[in-house]
C-alpha cells in the first residue's frame, strides 16, 4: 500500500500545481487514486467507502493554505484521516497518543494472546515480554497453552530465554485451562508483574478453538486480550478479526510482519472491524523487533513521508555510547585507530539493521535518491569486509602495517575472497584512519554529536564504514 498510494498521490500533487482551491473536480481525481490504491492494498471495501467519504467531506471547498497547492492540501487531509482510521480519536476528533499495554491491575497482570496458527503469536509473546522487561522494567512470566502444535511449548521456552523472561513449563497431555491456572498461581507466589499466556492457533477458524479460548478468558480474566494477526493476510485478516471479535472482548491488536507487507491493507481493515486499537507492530524478526504502533507515524510511512523519528530511535538504540566515548578518547590521546575499531563500527551499523534496514524510514524523496545505489551490493560489501577482518590475527588487527603480500594471501584464503578485496579494505581503512588523525583535538566527539543530532545522546553517533 505504501508505495502504491505514495506514487499515486505524488503524481496528483504535480498535476494540480497552480490551482488555488480544492474543488469537486480535483477532489474526485484525488479520491479515485486513493480508492484504487486502497483496494489494491486489499483494504476491506466498507472501510474504503467510509474512508473516502470522510476525506471528501473534509476536503471540499477548503482554501489552499499558504504556499500549498490543492494536491498538497489533500495529501494532508488523507494523512490525517489515515492516522484516524488506524488509531484512536477522542470526543473532539483529535488523535490519541499511542496505546501501550495496560498494566493497571493487581499483579500479576494477565495478557492473553489470540490468533490463527502461523500469525506469529509465539514469537510475539516473547517480543512483548522483551518490551515489558526493557521498556516497562517488569518481571515477566510466559506460558504456552498450545497443546496441539508440535514443539509449540519448546519454541516458547527458547524465545522466552532470548527475551530474558521466565518460562513456566507445560506438557501436551495437560488441558489448556489447567496449564493457565497453574501458571497464574506460580506467578502470584513468585511475585511476577506480568503473565503472558500463548494460546493454541488453528489453520482455520473453528468452534472448538473459539470455545477453548473463551474458557481460558473466563478462567484468567486477563486485563489485555491481544489479537495477533499477520499483516500480509490482507482481506483474509478481516474475516479472522470478525470471528475473534465475536468470541472475545479484544482490547488490542498486534500486527506481525508489517515490514514484509507490500499491500498493508490489514492495518486499516482490522482496526475498523475489531474496534480495538492497534497496540503493537512487528517490524523485524529480531527479539526486539516490536514497536508500539503509532498511527500518525505509520500514516506518514504509507504516504512516503518516511519515519525520521523511528530512524533516530534506531540509531540511539543501536549505538553503544560507552564504546563511542572510548573510541573518541583513544583517538584524542593519539593511540590511533586500528582494524578492531573499524570492525566495531561495522558491528554498530549491523545492530541498526544495516543499510537496507534504515532505508524504509527515509522520506520517499531521499529513499528514491538512495535507491540509485545498489543497497544489496553495499550490504554484501559490508559482510565481506567483516569476514576479511575476522580472518586476521589479533596482532594484524592492532598493527595493519604488518600486513604484506604473504599475510594478504593468507587472509584472502581464510575469508574466501581475492587478494584485491583485502587491498580494497586496507585502502578504505587507511582513508578512515587518516580522517581520524585529523580529529585528535576532540573533533571526533563533535562529529558524533552532529551525526547523532539529538540532545541528551551524550555525544554518541554512528559512523558507517567508508564507501
C-alpha positions as CSV (number, residue, x, y, z in Angstrom):
1,X,0.0,0.0,0.0
2,X,2.8,2.4,0.9
3,X,4.5,2.5,-2.5
4,X,1.2,2.4,-4.5
5,X,-0.5,5.2,-2.6
6,X,2.6,7.4,-2.3
7,X,3.2,7.1,-6.1
8,X,-0.4,7.9,-7.0
9,X,-0.5,10.9,-4.6
10,X,2.8,12.3,-5.8
11,X,1.6,12.2,-9.4
12,X,-1.6,14.0,-8.4
13,X,0.3,16.7,-6.5
14,X,2.3,17.5,-9.6
15,X,-0.7,17.8,-11.9
16,X,-2.6,20.1,-9.5
17,X,0.0,22.7,-9.1
18,X,-1.2,26.3,-9.8
19,X,-4.8,25.6,-8.7
20,X,-5.8,27.9,-5.9
21,X,-8.7,26.0,-4.4
22,X,-9.9,22.4,-3.7
23,X,-12.9,21.8,-5.9
24,X,-15.3,18.9,-6.6
25,X,-13.4,18.1,-9.7
26,X,-9.9,17.8,-8.3
27,X,-11.2,16.1,-5.1
28,X,-12.8,13.5,-7.4
29,X,-9.4,12.9,-9.2
30,X,-7.6,12.5,-5.8
31,X,-10.1,10.2,-4.3
32,X,-10.1,8.0,-7.4
33,X,-6.4,7.4,-6.9
34,X,-6.8,6.9,-3.2
35,X,-9.6,4.4,-3.7
36,X,-7.6,2.4,-6.2
37,X,-4.6,2.3,-4.0
38,X,-6.6,1.1,-1.0
39,X,-8.4,-1.6,-3.0
40,X,-5.1,-2.8,-4.4
41,X,-3.8,-2.9,-0.9
42,X,-6.6,-5.4,0.0
43,X,-8.4,-3.0,2.3
44,X,-12.0,-4.1,3.0
45,X,-14.5,-2.4,0.8
46,X,-16.7,-1.0,3.6
47,X,-13.5,0.5,5.2
48,X,-12.6,2.1,1.8
49,X,-16.0,3.6,1.4
50,X,-16.1,5.1,4.9
51,X,-12.5,6.5,4.5
52,X,-13.3,8.1,1.1
53,X,-16.5,9.7,2.4
54,X,-14.6,11.2,5.4
55,X,-11.8,12.6,3.2
56,X,-14.3,14.1,0.7
57,X,-16.4,15.7,3.4
58,X,-13.3,17.4,4.9
59,X,-11.7,18.4,1.7
60,X,-14.5,20.0,-0.4
61,X,-14.2,23.8,-0.7
62,X,-11.1,24.1,1.6
63,X,-9.0,27.0,0.8
64,X,-5.3,26.3,0.0
65,X,-3.2,27.4,3.0
66,X,0.0,29.4,2.4
67,X,2.1,28.0,-0.4
68,X,0.3,24.6,-0.5
69,X,-1.4,23.7,-3.8
70,X,-4.6,21.6,-3.7
71,X,-2.7,18.4,-4.1
72,X,-0.5,19.0,-1.1
73,X,-3.5,20.1,1.0
74,X,-5.4,16.9,0.0
75,X,-2.4,14.8,0.9
76,X,-2.5,16.5,4.4
77,X,-6.2,15.5,4.8
78,X,-5.5,12.0,3.6
79,X,-2.7,11.7,6.1
80,X,-4.9,12.9,9.0
81,X,-7.7,10.5,8.1
82,X,-5.3,7.6,7.6
83,X,-4.0,8.2,11.1
84,X,-7.5,8.5,12.5
85,X,-8.6,5.2,10.7
86,X,-5.7,3.2,12.2
87,X,-5.6,5.0,15.6
88,X,-8.0,6.2,18.3
89,X,-9.6,9.6,18.4
90,X,-11.1,11.4,21.3
91,X,-14.5,13.1,21.5
92,X,-13.1,16.2,19.9
93,X,-11.8,14.2,16.9
94,X,-8.1,14.6,18.0
95,X,-5.8,11.6,17.6
96,X,-5.0,9.9,20.9
97,X,-1.3,9.1,21.8
98,X,-0.1,5.5,21.0
99,X,-1.6,2.9,23.5
100,X,0.9,0.7,25.3
101,X,-0.1,-2.4,27.4
102,X,-2.5,-1.6,30.2
103,X,-0.9,-2.9,33.5
104,X,-3.2,-1.0,35.9
105,X,-4.3,-4.0,37.9
106,X,-3.2,-6.1,40.9
107,X,-0.1,-8.0,39.8
108,X,0.3,-10.3,38.0
109,X,-1.4,-8.6,35.0
110,X,-2.5,-11.4,32.7
111,X,-2.1,-10.9,28.9
112,X,-3.9,-13.4,26.7
113,X,-2.6,-13.9,23.1
114,X,-5.1,-14.9,20.5
115,X,-4.9,-15.6,16.7
116,X,-4.7,-18.2,14.0
117,X,-1.8,-20.6,13.6
118,X,1.0,-19.0,11.7
119,X,0.1,-15.5,12.8
120,X,3.2,-15.2,14.9
121,X,1.7,-15.5,18.4
122,X,4.6,-17.4,20.0
123,X,7.4,-15.1,18.8
124,X,5.2,-12.0,19.5
125,X,4.7,-13.4,23.1
126,X,8.5,-13.3,23.5
127,X,8.9,-9.9,21.8
128,X,6.2,-8.5,24.1
129,X,8.0,-9.9,27.1
130,X,11.1,-8.3,26.0
131,X,9.3,-5.0,25.5
132,X,7.9,-5.1,29.1
133,X,11.3,-6.0,30.6
134,X,13.3,-3.3,28.8
135,X,10.8,-0.5,28.5
136,X,8.5,-1.0,31.5
137,X,11.0,-2.7,33.8
138,X,8.6,-5.6,34.6
139,X,9.2,-9.2,35.8
140,X,7.6,-11.3,33.2
141,X,6.5,-15.0,33.0
142,X,5.3,-16.7,29.9
143,X,3.4,-20.0,29.5
144,X,2.2,-22.0,26.5
145,X,-1.4,-23.3,26.5
146,X,-0.9,-24.7,23.0
147,X,-1.0,-28.4,23.5
148,X,-1.7,-29.2,19.8
149,X,1.1,-27.8,17.6
150,X,4.2,-30.0,17.7
151,X,7.1,-28.3,19.6
152,X,5.0,-25.2,20.4
153,X,5.9,-25.4,24.1
154,X,9.6,-25.8,23.3
155,X,9.5,-22.9,20.9
156,X,8.1,-20.6,23.5
157,X,10.8,-21.8,26.0
158,X,13.5,-21.0,23.5
159,X,12.3,-17.5,22.5
160,X,11.4,-16.6,26.1
161,X,15.0,-17.3,27.1
162,X,16.1,-14.9,24.2
163,X,13.8,-12.3,25.6
164,X,15.3,-12.5,29.1
165,X,11.9,-13.5,30.7
166,X,11.0,-16.6,32.7
167,X,9.1,-19.6,31.3
168,X,6.5,-21.8,33.0
169,X,6.7,-25.4,31.9
170,X,3.6,-27.2,30.4
171,X,3.0,-30.5,28.6
172,X,0.9,-31.7,25.7
173,X,-1.1,-34.1,27.8
174,X,-2.4,-31.2,30.1
175,X,-5.6,-29.3,29.5
176,X,-5.1,-25.6,28.5
177,X,-7.1,-24.3,31.3
178,X,-5.2,-26.3,33.9
179,X,-1.9,-25.0,32.4
180,X,-3.0,-21.4,32.6
181,X,-4.4,-21.7,36.2
182,X,-1.1,-23.3,37.4
183,X,1.0,-20.6,35.7
184,X,-1.2,-17.9,37.3
185,X,-0.8,-19.5,40.7
186,X,3.0,-19.7,40.2
187,X,3.1,-16.0,39.0
188,X,1.3,-14.9,42.2
189,X,3.6,-17.0,44.5
190,X,6.8,-15.6,42.9
191,X,5.6,-12.0,42.6
192,X,5.7,-11.7,38.8
193,X,4.4,-8.4,37.4
194,X,3.0,-9.9,34.2
195,X,1.9,-13.3,32.9
196,X,1.6,-13.7,29.1
197,X,-0.4,-16.7,28.0
198,X,0.3,-18.0,24.5
199,X,-2.8,-19.9,23.2
200,X,-3.3,-22.5,20.5
201,X,-4.0,-21.5,17.0
202,X,-5.7,-23.3,14.2
203,X,-5.2,-23.3,10.4
204,X,-8.8,-22.1,10.1
205,X,-11.4,-20.7,12.5
206,X,-13.5,-23.4,14.2
207,X,-15.9,-23.7,17.1
208,X,-13.5,-25.8,19.2
209,X,-10.8,-23.1,19.0
210,X,-13.2,-20.3,20.0
211,X,-14.8,-22.3,22.8
212,X,-11.4,-23.2,24.2
213,X,-10.0,-19.6,24.2
214,X,-13.3,-18.4,25.6
215,X,-12.9,-20.8,28.5
216,X,-9.4,-19.6,29.1
217,X,-10.5,-16.0,29.1
218,X,-13.2,-16.7,31.7
219,X,-10.7,-18.5,33.9
220,X,-8.0,-15.9,33.7
221,X,-9.9,-12.6,33.5
222,X,-7.0,-11.0,31.5
223,X,-6.5,-7.3,31.6
224,X,-5.4,-7.4,27.9
225,X,-6.7,-9.8,25.2
226,X,-4.5,-9.2,22.2
227,X,-5.4,-10.3,18.7
228,X,-2.3,-11.3,16.8
229,X,-2.7,-11.1,13.0
230,X,-0.4,-11.4,10.1
231,X,-0.4,-8.1,8.2
232,X,0.2,-10.0,4.9
233,X,-3.1,-11.8,5.1
234,X,-4.9,-8.8,3.6
235,X,-8.6,-9.5,3.1
236,X,-8.4,-12.8,5.0
237,X,-7.4,-10.9,8.1
238,X,-10.8,-9.1,8.1
239,X,-12.7,-12.4,8.3
240,X,-10.4,-13.7,11.1
241,X,-10.7,-10.5,13.0
242,X,-14.5,-10.5,12.8
243,X,-14.7,-14.1,14.2
244,X,-12.3,-13.3,17.1
245,X,-14.2,-10.1,17.9
246,X,-17.4,-12.2,18.3
247,X,-15.7,-14.7,20.5
248,X,-13.6,-12.5,22.8
249,X,-13.6,-8.9,24.2
250,X,-10.5,-7.9,22.4
251,X,-8.5,-5.0,23.9
252,X,-5.9,-4.6,21.3
253,X,-4.3,-5.8,18.0
254,X,-0.8,-6.8,17.2
255,X,0.2,-6.7,13.5
256,X,3.0,-9.0,12.7
257,X,5.3,-9.0,9.6
258,X,4.4,-5.4,8.9
259,X,7.9,-4.9,7.5
260,X,7.2,-7.5,4.8
261,X,3.7,-6.3,3.8
262,X,3.7,-4.7,0.3
263,X,0.0,-4.1,0.4
264,X,-0.6,-3.0,4.0
265,X,-4.4,-3.2,4.0
266,X,-4.7,-5.2,7.2
267,X,-3.7,-2.2,9.4
268,X,-6.7,-0.3,8.2
269,X,-9.2,-3.1,8.0
270,X,-8.5,-4.9,11.3
271,X,-8.7,-1.7,13.3
272,X,-12.1,-0.9,11.9
273,X,-13.6,-4.4,12.1
274,X,-12.4,-5.2,15.7
275,X,-12.9,-1.7,17.1
276,X,-9.7,-2.5,19.1
277,X,-6.7,-0.2,18.9
278,X,-3.6,-1.5,17.1
279,X,-1.1,-1.6,20.0
280,X,2.0,-3.1,18.5
281,X,3.6,-3.8,15.1
282,X,6.1,-6.5,14.4
283,X,8.8,-4.7,12.3
284,X,11.6,-7.3,12.1
285,X,12.4,-10.9,13.1
286,X,14.7,-9.8,15.9
287,X,13.6,-10.3,19.5
288,X,13.3,-6.5,20.0
289,X,11.6,-6.1,16.6
290,X,8.3,-5.0,18.2
291,X,7.3,-1.4,18.4
292,X,4.4,0.5,19.9
293,X,2.1,1.3,17.0
294,X,1.9,5.0,16.3
295,X,-0.9,5.6,13.8
296,X,0.4,9.1,12.8
297,X,3.9,7.8,12.1
298,X,2.6,4.8,10.2
299,X,0.3,7.0,8.1
300,X,3.5,9.1,7.2
301,X,5.2,5.9,6.1
302,X,2.3,4.9,3.9
303,X,2.3,8.3,2.2
304,X,6.0,8.2,1.6
305,X,6.9,10.8,4.2
306,X,9.2,8.3,5.9
307,X,9.7,8.0,9.7
308,X,12.6,10.1,10.8
309,X,11.6,9.7,14.5
310,X,11.9,5.9,14.1
311,X,15.2,6.4,12.3
312,X,16.7,8.4,15.2
313,X,15.3,5.9,17.7
314,X,17.0,3.1,15.7
315,X,20.4,5.0,15.8
316,X,20.1,5.7,19.5
317,X,19.2,2.1,20.2
318,X,22.0,0.7,18.1
319,X,24.8,3.0,19.1
320,X,26.9,1.9,22.2
321,X,27.6,5.3,23.7
322,X,30.3,3.9,26.1
323,X,32.1,2.4,23.1
324,X,31.8,5.6,21.1
325,X,33.3,7.6,24.0
326,X,36.1,5.1,24.4
327,X,36.9,5.4,20.7
328,X,36.9,9.2,20.9
329,X,39.2,9.1,24.0
330,X,41.5,6.7,22.2
331,X,41.8,8.9,19.1
332,X,42.2,12.1,21.1
333,X,45.1,10.5,23.1
334,X,46.8,9.7,19.8
335,X,46.7,5.9,20.3
336,X,45.5,5.5,16.8
337,X,42.5,3.9,15.0
338,X,43.1,0.2,14.3
339,X,41.1,-2.5,12.5
340,X,39.4,-3.6,15.7
341,X,37.9,-0.1,15.9
342,X,37.0,-0.4,12.2
343,X,35.2,-3.7,12.9
344,X,33.4,-2.2,15.8
345,X,31.9,0.5,13.6
346,X,30.6,-2.2,11.2
347,X,29.0,-4.0,14.1
348,X,27.3,-0.9,15.2
349,X,25.7,-0.5,11.8
350,X,24.5,-4.1,11.8
351,X,22.8,-3.6,15.1
352,X,20.7,-0.9,13.4
353,X,19.6,-3.3,10.7
354,X,22.2,-2.5,8.2
355,X,21.8,-0.1,5.3
356,X,18.7,-1.6,3.9
357,X,17.1,-1.8,7.3
358,X,17.2,2.0,7.6
359,X,16.0,2.8,4.1
360,X,12.3,2.4,4.7
361,X,12.4,5.1,7.4
362,X,13.7,7.7,5.0
363,X,11.2,10.0,3.3
364,X,10.3,8.8,-0.3
365,X,12.4,11.6,-2.0
366,X,15.5,10.7,-0.1
367,X,14.9,7.0,-0.4
368,X,14.5,7.3,-4.1
369,X,17.9,9.0,-4.4
370,X,19.5,6.4,-2.2
371,X,17.9,3.7,-4.2
372,X,20.2,4.8,-7.0
373,X,22.9,3.0,-5.1
374,X,22.8,-0.8,-5.0
375,X,21.9,-1.5,-1.4
376,X,22.2,-5.2,-1.9
377,X,25.7,-4.9,-3.1
378,X,26.6,-2.4,-0.3
379,X,25.3,-4.9,2.3
380,X,27.4,-7.7,0.7
381,X,30.5,-5.4,0.7
382,X,30.0,-4.8,4.4
383,X,29.7,-8.5,5.2
384,X,32.8,-9.2,3.1
385,X,34.8,-6.6,5.0
386,X,33.7,-8.1,8.2
387,X,34.8,-11.6,7.0
388,X,38.2,-10.3,5.9
389,X,38.9,-8.6,9.3
390,X,37.8,-11.8,11.1
391,X,40.4,-13.7,9.1
392,X,43.2,-11.6,10.5
393,X,45.2,-12.3,13.7
394,X,44.8,-10.1,16.7
395,X,48.2,-8.6,16.1
396,X,47.4,-7.8,12.5
397,X,44.2,-6.0,13.5
398,X,46.2,-3.9,16.0
399,X,49.1,-3.3,13.6
400,X,47.7,-3.2,10.0
401,X,51.1,-2.0,8.7
402,X,52.4,-5.6,9.2
403,X,50.0,-6.9,6.5
404,X,52.2,-7.5,3.5
405,X,51.9,-9.8,0.4
406,X,52.2,-13.2,2.3
407,X,49.8,-12.2,5.0
408,X,47.3,-10.8,2.4
409,X,47.2,-14.1,0.6
410,X,46.6,-16.0,3.8
411,X,43.8,-13.5,4.9
412,X,42.2,-13.7,1.5
413,X,42.2,-17.5,1.5
414,X,40.7,-17.5,5.0
415,X,37.9,-15.1,4.1
416,X,37.2,-16.8,0.7
417,X,38.0,-13.7,-1.3
418,X,40.6,-12.4,-3.8
419,X,43.7,-10.5,-2.6
420,X,42.3,-7.4,-4.4
421,X,39.4,-7.4,-1.9
422,X,41.9,-7.4,1.0
423,X,43.8,-4.5,-0.6
424,X,40.5,-2.6,-1.1
425,X,39.6,-3.0,2.5
426,X,43.0,-1.8,3.7
427,X,42.7,1.3,1.4
428,X,39.3,2.1,2.9
429,X,40.7,1.6,6.4
430,X,43.6,3.9,5.7
431,X,41.2,6.6,4.4
432,X,39.2,6.4,7.6
433,X,42.4,6.3,9.7
434,X,43.6,9.5,8.0
435,X,40.2,11.1,8.9
436,X,40.6,10.1,12.5
437,X,44.1,11.5,12.8
438,X,42.7,14.9,11.9
439,X,40.3,14.7,14.8
440,X,42.8,14.2,17.6
441,X,41.8,17.5,19.2
442,X,38.3,16.5,20.2
443,X,36.9,16.8,16.7
444,X,35.6,13.2,16.8
445,X,33.2,13.8,19.6
446,X,32.0,17.0,17.9
447,X,31.3,15.0,14.7
448,X,29.5,12.3,16.7
449,X,27.3,14.9,18.3
450,X,26.4,16.4,14.9
451,X,25.7,13.0,13.4
452,X,23.7,11.9,16.5
453,X,21.6,15.1,16.0
454,X,19.7,14.7,19.3
455,X,20.1,16.4,22.6
456,X,20.9,14.1,25.5
457,X,22.7,11.5,23.4
458,X,25.8,12.2,25.3
459,X,27.8,12.8,22.1
460,X,27.1,9.4,20.6
461,X,26.7,8.9,16.9
462,X,27.0,6.4,14.1
463,X,29.9,6.0,11.8
464,X,29.5,3.6,9.0
465,X,32.5,2.2,7.1
466,X,33.6,4.4,4.2
467,X,32.3,3.5,0.8
